[in-house]
Amino acid sequence: MTPAFLGRGVVLLLDPAVPAAAAFTGPRVLSFLTKGEMGWHRDRGPGGLTPGFAHEARRGNSLPDTGPAARLPPTVPQPRESAASDGGGAAGRAGTARFLARYNTWGFVATRAAQGKIQGMPYGNCLLLSDGPVNNSTGIPFFYVTPKDNTVADLLKNPVASLTLPEADGNFCRKNVIDPEDPRCARLTLTGQMVTVPPEEVEFAKQAMFSRHPVVRKWPRSYEWFFMKMNIEHIWLQSWYGEVSAIAVEEYLKAVPSKG
């Protein structure tokens, strides 16, 4: 058998005696392996559906009704459910995005450099963040920053920025020995305007940052710390191979962070 990936955890097993183009439409498409352990098997003969076929194939057992025994190569990536699994549909993806915004304690902020030899070029930096106090997730990232930071200096001249929040900050990827760059280790990107928190929101911003990062209270006051937040305009989530999902801001803000 020759495995061919169709996307989203679907593997098509082809009979090598049939040209690939014909195999997709002809009678000798032998089986599909679908995401998860249940799976199903379709033999285009009288065998019909055989539940649990994918499970047996992953264990390396011979495939029924397909001639010589076939085994999946060990290099075939096995689907894993992310700790921030989207659960399917727009609501599930929004919940996943809120999960990442809630449980990440830092993020990668990309700006357009406003000074020095790299003026006009992309510039990236990691910043601490919080989307609200411990029991009040808002989905809006807040920051405690100093104008002496190059990133903040850039934002004061051009507030447009992107914020990337990786699932690698949690335990799922380490527990399942998944590289942080593997698309199954989800990542969220928020793009919008970084603005100074208005006076009426400063107390909330303090609670948000200080409850999640108590150490920042001790940072030297001479650095003129102040609060910023991102007014989100666009949201993208990647949680599987090759797929980047756009999420409406309205759906994101009303979603509940998923627990996976």
N, C-alpha and C positions, 0 to 999 in steps of 0.2 A: 504494500500500500504506500501511496505517496501523500503525505499530509499537505493540504493547501489552506492557508489562512484566509477566511472571509471577513474577519473583523469581529470585534466585540466578543472574543472568546469562542468563535465558531470555527471548527476545523473540518474541512471536507476531505474525506479519505477517497482517493482516486485509484482505479484499477490501472496499473502502469501499462497494460496492454491496449488501453484505449487512449487516443490523443486527448490532451487536456481540454481542448475546445469542445470536443464531442462529449466528454465525460460530464460536463455541466448540464447537458440537455438530454443525453442519451439514456438508455435503460440500465447502464452499468455504473451509475452513481451508487456507491455502496453504502455510505453512511455519513451522518453528521455527528459531530461532537459539539454539544452546546455548553455554555457557561454553567458551572455548578456540577455537582456530583450526580444529579438525577439523569440529565441528558436523555437522548432517545436514539434509536437505530432504525433506519429505513433501508430495507432490502427491496429493490424494485421487483422482487418476485412475490411469491405467496406468503413470505414470512411476516409481512406487516411490521408493526411497531414493537420494539422490544425495550421496555423501560429498563433503566439502569445500565444500558450498554456502555455509556461514556465512563461510568464508574469502573466497569470491568476492563475497559481499554486502558484507563490510567494505571490500573494495577499491573498492566503488562500481560493480561490473559489473552489468549487467542480470540480473534473476532469470529462470531458465528456466521455461518452461511457465506463466507467470503473466500473459500478455497484455502490456500496455504495460510498458516498462522501469521498474523501481522502484529507488530508491536509499535507503539508510539516511540519515537526517538527521545532520549532523555533531554534533548535541547528544546523540545516543544514547551513554550512558557505556559504554565498552568494558571488559570484564572484564580485570583484571590479577591475576597471581598475586602475593600478598604475599610479602615476604621471609620472613615467618613463616607461610607457607601451612599450613593445618591438615591438608592431606593427606587429609581425609575421616575421619569417624567419631570416636568419643570419644578414642581414642588419639592421633589426629592433632591434635585440639583441645588435648588436654593437653600435647602436645609444643610446640604453638604458645605456650601459656601459659608453659611453662617457658622457651622461647626469650626471651620478653619479660622474664620475671623475671631471666634470666641476663644479658642484654645491655643492659638499662637501667641507667644509673649514678645515676639520680635518679627520684623519683616524687612524685606529688601526694597528700598526706595530708589527709584530711578528718576533723575532730573536731567535738565539741560544745563550744562555748566555755564556759569555767568561770569567767570573770571579766569585769569591766568592763561597759560598756553593752550589749555583745552577748551577755551570759551566756545560755546555752541555745540560741543560734543556731549554725548551721553555720559552721565556720571552716576555711579551707584554707591549706596551706603546702607548699612544695617542699622535700624533704629528700634528701640523698645516701643511697645504700643499696648493699648488696651481698648477694647470696645465697650467698656463700662465696668462698674463695680462688680464684685464677685457674684452677686445675685441679680444683676440687671444688665444683660447683654443687649446692646443696641445695634450691632453690626457696623457702627461708625467708628473707624479707628481714631484714637486720640494719641497725641505725642507730647512729650515733655522735652523741649529743645532749647538750644542756645544759638544766638546769631553768630557765634564764633565758629560754628560748624559749617563746613563748606556746603553741605546739602541744604541747610537752612538759608544760607546766603543766596544760593541759587533760587530757592523757592520764594524768597522775598522779592526777587526780580521777575521770576516767571513761575507762577504757582502750579502749573501743569505737572503732574507726576504720575508714576505708576508704582503700585505697591504689590509685591508678590509675597504670598504667605504659603510656605510649604508644609505639607503633612509630615515631613521629616522631623519637624519640631516635636512631634508626639512619639508614641511608643510603637505604633503599628508597623512601620517600615523596619525598625530594628528587630522587633519580635519575629517578623517573618523573613528576615534576612533579605530585604529588598533594598537595592541601591536607591539613594535619594533621587537620582536622575531617572529612575524607572518610572514611566508614566502611571503605573499603578500606585505609586506614591504621589497622591494628589497634590495639586498646587492651584492656588487661587490668585488671580491678578485683578486688582481694582485700579481703575484710572479715573482721575478727576482733578479737582482744584484743592490744593493744600492752603488752608486759611487759618488765621489767628482765631482762637476761640473767643467769642464775644463775652463781655463782662458777665452777662446773665447765665452763662454756661460754665464759667471758670470753676465754681464749686463742684459741679458734677465732674468736670475734667480732673480735678484734684482727687476726688474719690476714685475715679476710674484708674488713674495711673498709680496713686499711692497704695491702693489696696492690692494691686497686682505686682507692684515693684516698690516695696517699702524702702529699699536702699536709696532711691532717688531723693528722698527727703534730706539725705546727708551730703548731697552733691554741693560743691562750693557755690555760694550765692553770688560770688563775684562774676559768674558767667552769665548772669542776666537771663535765667531760665524763664520760659513762658510756654503756654500750651498752644498746640496746633491740632487741627483735625482735617480729615479729607471729606470734601463734599463729593460723593461718588457719582460718576456719570456713566461709566461702563464697567461691566463685570464679565470676566471669563473664568471658566473652570475647566481644568484638564484632570481627568481621573482614570483614563484608559488610553490604550495605544492609538495615537493619531487623532483623537477626538478632543476638540476644544469647544465647549458649550457656552454660548452667550446667555446671560441671565438678566432678565429685566430688573431694574433697580427696585421697582415696586414689589415684585415677588420676593426679592432678597430681603427687603426691610421688614416684611410681614412674616417671614419664615421663622420657624423655631430651629435652633441649632440641633442637628441630628446627633445621636449618640453612636451611630454605626451598629 
